[in-house]
Every structure is written in C-alpha cells, then in structure tokens.
C-alpha cells in the first residue's frame, strides 16, 4: 500500500500528483520548487536562497516520512540556467555528508511558476 506524504501547511499540488509517496521503505519525492510552505511565497531572489528553500521542503517531507537527508539515495536537479550550477552545487552539497546521493543536473527551458530550480529525490529507510 502506498501512503501520501505532504508538508503541513503547504498549498495543494497544482496538478494531479502528491508531494511524496511512501511505498514500503521507499519515499518518492515529487519535484520541489522554492515555495515557502508556510507563507506561500516563492523564494527566487538568489539561486542560493532558492536552493535552500527547496532543500528545506525536501527535508520536511523526509521528516514526515520519518526519514532524514541521510536516507536520500538519488536526486534529480532541474535548473533554468546552468550558469547557476556552481552556486547551487555549493548549497546543495552542504546538506549531504561524505556519501552524497546519486544525481543528475540538467538545464530546462522552463519550470513551474518560472522558478530557477526544482529538485526531486528518492529516499530509502
């Protein structure tokens, strides 16, 4: 059986999807954008702040599933501009220890609400 995981106070998804799905011991986190779940405001002033907000959203979903960032085994990063890679990478890397998850990073033409970054991940208990 699968279980829907969501961040308390977050707005409902803008489409037919769940913020995250827990199936057995595996959590599939949908792409997270830099949306503050409490204020409903987008955090897009800098790629650094956007990346921090995305990671906070991911961590909140992990916590709801009784997991931590150490449970993440795979991330997919979508950037509006690969020129932001170094700044994003520094912030993203600060959330992981000596064994970061597998990952790919790609530039895309456009993201929901025209944000600069979106990250999805898979975590296993």
C-alpha angles and dihedrals in degrees: 000000000000124000127207114233120196139167113254111247094016120134115254116269113274092232143025097298141093125242088237140348124213114205115178103310097339126093119201110198117200118226109294120210127196095272116140103228094208102046097028088226124135115238103215105134093108135004088239093057091042091053092048091052093049091050091048089053091050092048091050090053091047090051091051087055091048092250136117135217087269089069093062111109102168137026133183116202123197117193127188088211125024087204084079091059099102095048093044092046093053092054095040091049092052089067095058131065130217094310109051119186126263110272150174128200122200137174115237132193096236140353131204113290087006092277120165097233143026127181130190126183148181122224131186128200 
